[in-house]
């Protein structure tokens, strides 16, 4: 099974070697047929602490680093 790759924006970089990434997705509601936006924050591993708030990044599913941290930064989007 392929690993998930998600694209989002860094919203928090205060923890050591960890960033929080906001992922926004759009989908159509099954009954009302309205386009709905949903947002979710993921904790991702940033080994070098090089990403700052506002950076666009791609994260990929990886081994669990902690209870909540199951993604790592793949690359910075341009």
Contact map, one row per residue, 1 for C-alpha under 8 A:
111000000000000000000000000000000000000000000000000000000000000000000000000000
111100000000000000000000000000000000000000000000000000000000000000000000000000
111110000000000000000000000000000000000000000000000000000001110000000000000000
011111000000000000000000000000000000000000000000000000000001100000000000000000
001111100000000000000000000000000000000000000000000000000111100000000000000000
000111110000000000000010000000000000000000000000000000000111000000000000000000
000011111000000000000010000000000000000000000000000000011110000000000000000000
000001111100000000001111000000000000000000000000000000011100000000000000000000
000000111110000000001110000000000000000000000000000011111000000000000000000000
000000011111100000111100000000000000000000000000001111111000000000000000000000
000000001111100000111100000000000000000000000000000011000000000000000000000000
000000000111110000111000000000000000000000000000000110000000000000000000000000
000000000111111101110000000000000000000000000000001110000000000000000000000000
000000000001111101100000000000000000000000000000000000000000000000000000000000
000000000000111111100000000000000000000000000000000000000000000000000000000000
000000000000111111000000000000000000000000000000100000000000000000000000000000
000000000000001111100000000000000000000000001111100000000000000000000000000000
000000000000111111110000000000000000000000111110100000000000000000000000000000
000000000111111011111000000000000000000000111100001000000000000000000000000000
000000000111100001111100000000000000000011110000000000000000000000000000000000
000000011111000000111110000000000000000011110000000000001000000000000000000000
000000011110000000011111000000000000001111000000000000000000000000000000000000
000001111000000000001111100000000000001111000000000000000000000000000000000000
000000010000000000000111110000000000111100000000000000000000000000000000000000
000000000000000000000011111000000000111000000000000000000000000000000000000000
000000000000000000000001111100000011110000000000000000000000000000000000000000
000000000000000000000000111110000011100000000000000000000000000000000000000000
000000000000000000000000011111001111000000000000000000000000000000000000000000
000000000000000000000000001111111111000000000000000000000000000000000000000000
000000000000000000000000000111111000000000000000000000000000000000000000000000
000000000000000000000000000011111000000000000000000000000000000000000000000000
000000000000000000000000000011111100000000000000000000000000000000000000000000
000000000000000000000000000111111110000000000000000000000000000000000000000000
000000000000000000000000000110011111000000000000000000000000000000000000000000
000000000000000000000000011110001111100000000000000000000000000000000000000000
000000000000000000000000011110000111110000000000000000000000000000000000000000
000000000000000000000001111000000011111000000000000000000000000000000000000000
000000000000000000000001110000000001111100000000000000000000000000000000000000
000000000000000000000111100000000000111110000000000000000000000000000000000000
000000000000000000000111000000000000011111000000000000000000000000000000000000
000000000000000000011110000000000000001111100000000000000000000000000000000000
000000000000000000011110000000000000000111110000000000000000000000001010000000
000000000000000001111000000000000000000011111000000000000000000000011110000000
000000000000000001111000000000000000000001111100000000000010000000001111100000
000000000000000011100000000000000000000000111110000000000000000010001111100000
000000000000000011100000000000000000000000011111111000000000000000000001100000
000000000000000011000000000000000000000000001111100000000000000000000000000000
000000000000000010000000000000000000000000000111110000000000000000000000000000
000000000000000111000000000000000000000000000111111000000000000000000000000000
000000000000000000000000000000000000000000000101111100000000000000000000000000
000000000100100000100000000000000000000000000100111110100000000000000000000000
000000000101100000000000000000000000000000000000011111100000000000000000000000
000000001111100000000000000000000000000000000000001111100000000000000000000000
000000001110000000000000000000000000000000000000000111110000000000000000000000
000000001100000000000000000000000000000000000000001111111000000000000000000110
000000111100000000000000000000000000000000000000000001111100000000000000000111
000000111100000000001000000000000000000000000000000000111110000000000000111110
000011110000000000000000000000000000000000000000000000011111000000000000111110
000011100000000000000000000000000000000000010000000000001111100000000011111000
001111000000000000000000000000000000000000000000000000000111110000000011110000
001110000000000000000000000000000000000000000000000000000011111000000111000000
001000000000000000000000000000000000000000000000000000000001111100000111000000
000000000000000000000000000000000000000000000000000000000000111110000110000000
000000000000000000000000000000000000000000000000000000000000011111111110000000
000000000000000000000000000000000000000000001000000000000000001111111100000000
000000000000000000000000000000000000000000000000000000000000000111111100000000
000000000000000000000000000000000000000000000000000000000000000111111100000000
000000000000000000000000000000000000000000100000000000000000000111111100000000
000000000000000000000000000000000000000001111000000000000000000111111110000000
000000000000000000000000000000000000000000111000000000000000111111111111000000
000000000000000000000000000000000000000001111000000000000011111100001111100000
000000000000000000000000000000000000000000011100000000000011110000000111110000
000000000000000000000000000000000000000000011100000000001111000000000011111100
000000000000000000000000000000000000000000000000000000001111000000000001111100
000000000000000000000000000000000000000000000000000000001110000000000000111110
000000000000000000000000000000000000000000000000000000111100000000000000111111
000000000000000000000000000000000000000000000000000000111100000000000000001111
000000000000000000000000000000000000000000000000000000010000000000000000000111
